[in-house]
């Protein structure tokens, strides 16, 4: 939707200007990276990654095309080879997302989301404030259970419906729920693609998320709900009045019906139990870390596709967002090239030089950098680039709190601008379509930046207080045996002269992740 | 040598103002009442109630439904100077209880009692001009008196070599305003049997479009549509509340404000493609945002294939 608008919204002149700017800046950054001591392949990898960042800024609709070309350039210049491309593409993460998308499709079919929406509307003695609060919390928890985009699509539909009945502008309530959805997406691995990516990179289990990320998310969520409801207090009063007036006239918000929900609840429950118990199952079956976690949605999706075989093809063809997943896959591969060629080693070295090893400094720096970066660039892009740097840092400092800082920065930073997360873009697209109203960049920035700052401060405070209690994870990096093709990789360009990477004494090949 | 008597034509006695379109699904006596009243208003010179009674008496003696969908109610009247003709058209059909039949075309004929042959001559002329089934079908679909008058007087014209939307459009479609209430929209959909209604403002600019599904959508919230199978929901009764507040709900509340229009000069083949590929039922034709007319798939097919 937003993509189509952008595709048609750019004139030929604008397109050429942006393209020249993208090429100029990317090549410029590539050359400039020489100043940091990078060799040719590292420069190419840096330039290509930078073009991906600019591509998602300038050409949101063409980001996949730019990723295709980027991979092409990396392979042709021998900055990346095919085995490492396949390895770095994080196929298990992609398949995890495919499985979750199929499960979400089945949940929709089976009435789970209808039941949730109907449940919210049918709350007894509902008032305007209660409704907004419940909706905001539901959007966050739903994001935890499925994902932020799915959550906001369903919650936004509910808001449009209610606002239409009450003849209210849905904009403030949509903003409240989007902000809460982004906060909620940090609660579990399923909330956001960066969650599962960080989880696999850091070696976090589902339990780790529930134990460390979920409570921080809940406190941040409470603060975000309170702040946004105070910010839009006039709109809350109006909502309250209109709803009361309607209820006094014995008019409902929607027809009262009994939605069958048991089958959908069973599907969701089964999936969550599978995911939640992955650690125990891996131990029981002697499997590698997170292997059960990554295949759990695939197993559930497989069962669903057998039971609902008449809809199986529909789920795979229509419920899976292949466009986005392909982009993620190529993005991970391009980001992996930074690691493969030793760029991240150079960056980590400089990072340590500037900020040192003190976690009291590193946590807020990483969180702030990621939050600001995620405000303007797809947070997956930013996290994919930052993850190898944190892995490098993990050689000398305890990395666990840094991974959490990366997660919270990426998720909460999405609230800063209206293009900060996919959920924002989707919700604003729906808003424009439904009520023909747009949100101005500055209007969003005021409440978005404020709520993001508040949530980040809470997360920072809690991480600072808890980081000494966090057990250090034996990440897949350290556990994974050096792959058989390491010999080939060792001979790959960039690995033998990893420049600044050697400042903390690392061979970039050795720490490649096998997820 | 005596000059040959001039052949009588329907157009000799029919004025465009004496054609009533969209009469709806009404009983025959009401239709006759309306047509007689129309003649009385525009021509006059006869006893209105007397004419209605005479026509209905004649109808009860023997039905004047000639062929399927066409009736010629008539009466001979004292004091008439010349024959009078009025035409009534109904998409839904006027109900003739004697035949238990729905009639789409009513041609009311009043002739002077002093000229017994006038009725026969007129009936002969009407029968001749409506002998073609295609013309009767197209006449029954006419939405405007001018369209019907043109058909009755000039007959079916040939299809031009380069058929464009303007040749096929209904120039006076049913429209509603944004400020109209739900009751008006329901009436337009259900009484006038419309499927898609353009929404225009006071200057005739198109503001949106209302499809009959929008009415349904109003009572069936979006979140129910997420489910694949709604059969387990048996207690769905949304309409009572919807109707209770039909005067509060305005067309603007549920119309679609994203719509596409076409230029009246768009070739017919493009319209055909859009009907087939886009699944639209009706295409709005506009010039400078002003509604010029509509082409719906039913009229499109009728005009192309029944002509």
Interface residues (C-beta under 8 A of the other chain):
Chain A: X108 X109 X110 X111 X113 X114 X117 X118 X154 X157 X158 X160 X161 X164 X251 X252 X254 X255 X257 X258 X259 X260 X311 X433 X436
Chain B: X219 X221 X222 X223 X224 X226 X227 X228 X229 X232 X233 X235 X236 X237 X238 X241 X244 X245 X253 X257 X258
